[in-house]
Amino acid sequence: MRRYAPLAATLVAIVVALVAGLPSARGQGSDELPDVMRIKVTDPTRDLLRIAVPPALGTGADATAAADVLGHDLELSGFFRLLDRKSFLANLAAEGLGIVPGDWMNVGAQWVCKGSARTGGGKTQLEFRLYQPQKGPNAVLQRSYGAASGSEARRKVHEWAAAVVKFITDQDSFFGTRFAFSSGGRSRSDIYAMDFDGHGLARITNMQAASLLPSWSPSGGQIAFTSFARDNPDVWIVSSGGGRARRVCRYEGLNSGPAWSPDGSKLAVTLSKDGNAEIYLVRPADCGVIARLTNDRGIDTSPTWSPNGSQIAFVSDRQGTPQIFVMGAAGGGARRLTFKGSYNQTPKWCPRCDAPLIAFSGRDEKGRYDIFTVDAGSAKITRITQGFGSNLDPTWAPNGRRLAFVNRGSKGGIWMVSPDGTNPVQVSRTSGSGLAWGPGK
């Protein structure tokens, strides 16, 4: 492997630690975060809309999946609390796709979502009805879908779930989006992708080397990532459906942590080609340098763009320990955002939050890592996770309604939580590092 400048080599060590799923720690002091707003999730279902999702009518796998997938979607959305099916008073067989409003109001249902799946000849006909019992026995929304059995039928259920969310809340959902992440060991890891609900896991790369830190293009058609496939940390780009990756950034030394600009025309990357780990803007086609954004003795890494592309947040240890900074997208004028905690890393800017929120993983007073957010305007910090192991690699839903992260505790896997720390739901037991939430297919 090539020889790096000392600070760049330190960053490579940090990157390798991420591959192994072991967060780096400079010392084990207890730099407490005393001014952080702590949120105790004593009632993770508070203020949620109560919705009943009975089993779908019909037989077979598609009928079973229709209600299960729908219920899981609505739970993950962060808007709803699913009522326990054991509590239902209604005679489901007699009701069919209709409802007797009083039976549902008596169990506290504000909404009832019914469906049927009839399969024959490899085709499935899906019927869905949404009711608001307080409004009476007539459906307030209904849809019919024809689909091939299996994955196509599942996608139609996601479409219906999205229609329900839009109708009730007037908010866009994230159903149909995907995660990317790195999974493997120190010497070999690959980029994987899976649906937002943990279904459809697929390996995207086959590099025979450590590949990590995926970043979705705005269209969702490509993934940029860092790989050691040529015995050097270089930036590569691959189709999000898999296939042959092409090496883009291959300067001497470190090429790492690509982040697409919101318009897809640029990548912000960390390069050490000039002797120190700095953040540059480059062209995705050939990694031609557009601008050098930082010029400091510290390590500058992990860039993340504001939604309008006017600012970039990043990590720097220029003042002693890794902290979150923000600067204009043209570089210069960097402003430190975090002053609490001894190790803050992996910032991700919320794409559609009302406030300019940046999520990050920070080490707390017990030496564990948890998820926090910081307001880029006021610098107010809010603690999002607490009390179940280390939590790393936060990433935002495209609609800004949910945060996903990787849990390294006994529960493990990938989790979602609301931006105020409520309503945590485990998405998948599958785990990895460098979690990135992409746009829809």
N, C-alpha and C positions, 0 to 999 in steps of 0.2 A: 504494500500500500504506500501511496505517496506520502511525502513528509509535509506536515501542515505547520502553520504558525501555531505557537503554544495555545493561544486563546481559542483558535478554531478547533484544535485537537480536543480542548475541553468540551466544546459544543458537540463534537462527534461522540464523545463519551456519553453525553446527556442523551443524544439521539439513540445510541445503542441501548442505553438503559430503558428507553421507552419501548424499544422492540421487545425487550424481555419482560415488559410489564412492571418494571421496578422503578418507581419514581426516584429521581436523584435527590440527594439531601446533602446540603453543605452544612455540616455540623448538625447537632441534634438539640440545639437550644430551644427554649420555649418562648419564642416571640409571640406573645398572645395578641389577639385581635380584640381589644377591649371595647372599641367603639363600633363594632359590627352589630347590626340589628340581627338578633337571633330569633329564628322562627321555629317554634316547636310544633311538629305535626301531630298534635293531640287528636285532631279530628280531620283526617285527610279527605273526608267527603263533605265538608261544610260548604254551604252555598251552592251545591250542585243540583242540577235538575234531576228529579226522580223519574226514571224511565223504565218501563217493563218491556222485556223482549222475550216473549214465550217461544217455545220450540216451534220451528217452522212446520207447516203441514207437508205431508209427503213422506216418502221413505228413501233410504239410500244416503250415500255420502254427501251429496249436494244439499239435501234437506238438513242434515245434521250441521254441515258447515255454514249454511245460510244464517242460522240464528247465532251460532258461536262466533263467526267472523263479524257479524253485525254488532253483537254485544261487545266484543273486544275493541272494535273500532270506536264505538261510542264511549267506552270507558277510557281509551287512550286519548280521546279528543280533549279531555280536561273539562268538559262541560256537564257531564252526566254521572249520576250514580245509578248503577243497575240494581233493580230490586231483586231480591232472592226469589227464585222461581217457587221455592217451597212455601212462600207466603201467599201465592196467588189464590184467590177465592173463586175466580171465574171458572165456569165449565168450558174448558178450551175446545172440547170435541163439539159441543153444541154451538158454540160461537162461530167456529170456522174462522174466516178472515174478518168477521165483524166483532163488535164488543157489546157487552152490557155495561154501560158507563158506571153504574153504582158499584158493581163488583170491583172495578179498578180504582175508583175513588176511595173505597173502603180500605184498600191496602196502601194508599198514599201515592198512587201513580199520577203524576202530572201529564205523562205521555205514555202511549202504548204503541209499540211498533210490531206489526205482525207480518208474516211472510209465508209463502209456500214455494216448494220446489218440486216440479214434476219432471222426471227424467225418462226419456225413451229414445232409442235409436242413436245414442251418443249425444243427444241434445237435451238441454234443460230449459224449461220455461219457469221463470221466476216472477212471482207476484208479491208486491209489498204494499202495505197500508200503514199510515200513521194517523193516530187518533189523539185527541185531547179530550179526555173523558168529561171534563167540566163543560165542554161545548156540545156534548151529545154523542149520538151513535154514528154519525157520519164521518168518514175519513176526511182529514184536512189535507192530506197529500197521498198520492198513490202513483206507482210506477210498475211497468211490466218490462221484462227483459228476456230476450232469447239468447242462449249462449251454448257453446260446447261445454260438455261436462268438465269439471276439474278447474284448472287455473283460470280459464276464461269466465266461468261462473263466479269464481272468487272475485275477479275484478269487477263484475257487475254488482256484487254485494258491496264492494267499496264505493262504487258510484252511488248506490242507494244511500249508504251511510253519509256520504258527502252531501247528498240532497237533503237529508234530514237535518244535518248540522246547519246548512245554509238556511233552510226554512225556519228553524227555531231560533237561531242566533244571528242570522244575517252575516255570518263569518265564513270565510273560506276554510276548508279543512286541509289537512296534509295527507289525506288518504291517496295512495298512489305514489308517494315519495319513497326514497330508498336511503339506506345508510351505506357508507363505505368505511372500512377499517382494515388494519393490518393484524394478521394473526400468524403465529409461528414462534420460532426461537431466535436465538442470537445470530446463528449462521444462515438461517433460511426462514423467511416469512413472506407472505404474499398479501396482495390486496384482495379483499372480499367485498361483496355487496349483498344486501338482502333488503326485502321490503320493510317498510316502517314498522310492521307488526311482527317481525321476526321470521316471516315466511320467505321461501324462495332463496335460500342461501346459495351463492354462486361464487366461485373463485374467478377473479378478473385477470390476475397476472400469473405467470409461471416463469419466474426470473432465475430460479436456482440460486437465490441470494436474498439478503435482507432487503425487503421493500416495505416502506412505511410512509406515514404522514400524507394520506390521500386528500385531495382537494377537488371538488366538483366544479366543472365549468358551469356558467349560469344557465346554459341550455340543458344541462344534464347529460350531454352527449359524450363528454370526455372527463377523464380523471387524471390530474397531474399528481405525481408522487415522487418520493426520493427512493433511490435504489442503489445498492452496492454491487450491482451486476457486473460492472467493469472495474471492480476493486477500488472504486472511488465513490463517494456519495454524490450522485448526479441526479438531476431532475429529468424525469421521463413523463410521457403522456400516452395514455391508452384509451381506446374506446370504452365507454362505460358498460358495453356489452361483452367486453373481453376481446382478445385477439393480440396481435403483435404490437408491442409498445415501441415507441421511438424515443431515443435519447435526445433531449433538448438542451439542457444546460450541462456542460461538461468542462467547465473551466478548471484549472489547476486548483486543488484544494476542495473546500466545502461548497456544495450546491444543494440547498435544502429548503424544506418548508414552503413550497409554492402556494400562493393564494391568488386566485383569479380575481381580477377587478370586476365590479358589478356588470360592466358592459362586455366583458370577455375579451377586451382588446389587449390586456396587459397581465403579467404575472408579477406579484411582489415576491421576491425570493431572498434568502440569505446566501451570500457568496463571500468567500475568503480569498478571491483571486488577487486582491491588492494587499494581502497580508493580514487582514483582520476580518472577523465575521461581521459584515455590514448588510443592510437591507438595500436592495436595488429594485428598480422597475425594469422588466425585460419583455421582449416580444415573445409570445408563445410559440411562434413558428420556428425561431432559430436562436432564441435566448440573446438576441442582440440587446445591448444595454441601452435603455432609454434615459435612465437617470440613476444616480447614486443618491439614496435618501438619507442615510446616516453616515456620520464620520466621527467616531468616538472610540476611545481605547477599550471600552467594554464590549461584551458580546451582545449583538442585537439580532433578534430572531423572532420567529412566530408571528409574522405580520397578519393582520386581519382588517378587512376594509369596512368602512361605514357604508350603510345602504346606498347613499347617493354618490359614493366614490370620492368624497372630498377629504376624508381623513383615513389614517391608518393607525391602528393600535398595535403594539408590539411589546416584546419582553426585552429588557436590558438589565445587565448587572453593573452598569456604569457608575452607580452610587453604592456599590458594595454587595448587594444581594439581588437576585432576579425580581424585578418589579414590573408592573404594567405602565407603559408610557403611551401617549398619543401624539401624533404630529399631523400636519397637513400632508395630503397625498403628493405634493411636490417636494416634500422633505423639509428639514429644518424646523426650528421652534418646538422641539419635543418637550412635552409637559408630563411630569410624573403624576400618575393617577392613584397608585396604591402606596401607602406608607406603613401599613400593618402587615405582619407576617414576614417570615424570613425567606420564603420561597414561593413566589407566585408565577404561574406559567399558563400556557395554552389559552390565550384569550380568544374569544369568538364574539363578534359584534352581532347584536340582534338585528335581523333583517327588516323587521316590521313592528318593533315596539314603539309605544307612544313616547317613551323616554329613551335617550341614547344609551342603552344598557349594553355592557360588555360582560360576558360570563368568563370566568377563569377558575382554575384549580389552584388552591392555596393551602399551604401547610399551617395547621392550627397549633394551639398551645400544647397539644398532646403528641405532636409529631405526625399526625394523620393528615391526609389531604381531603379537602372538601370543596364543594362547588360554591362559589360566591358570584355575585354580580356587582359591578361598579358603574355608577352613572357617569358618563364621560363629561357631563356638564358640571354637576355638583360634587363629584368624587364620593358620593355616598355609597357605602358598601353594605350589601345585604347577604347574609349567609343563607344558602339554599338547602344544603344537606348537613346532617349531623347525626352521629350515633350509630352508624352501621358500616364501619370499616372505612377505607380510603376510597374516595370518589374522584375520578379523573376525566379529562378530555371532554369537557362540556361542548355541546353543539346545539344550535337552535333549529326548531321547526321553521320551514319557510314562511309560515304565517305568524311566527313569533309567539304562539300560544303555549308552546311546551319547550322544555330543555331536556335533552337526552345526555346521558353520561355513562361511564363504565364504572361499575362497582368492583372493588378488589377485596371486599369483606366476605363474610360467610354466605351472604345471599348471592353475590356474584352476578355476572351478566350485564346486560344493557337495561337501563331504567329511563323512564320519563317522569318529569315533575313539572308542575306549573311554575311560572317565574317568581312566584312568591313563596315557593317551597312547599306548597300543598299538593295533595293528590298524587303521591308517587305510585307508579305502576311498573312492574317488571315487564319489559318487552320480550326479552329473550335470555336464555341461559348462555347463549353464545357470547363470547367475550373477545377482546382484542385490545388494540391501542390505536390512538389517532382517530377516534370516531368522528365522522363527518356526515352531516345530514344533507342530502342532496335534494334537488327539485324533483318534480314528477317525471314519469317516464314519457 
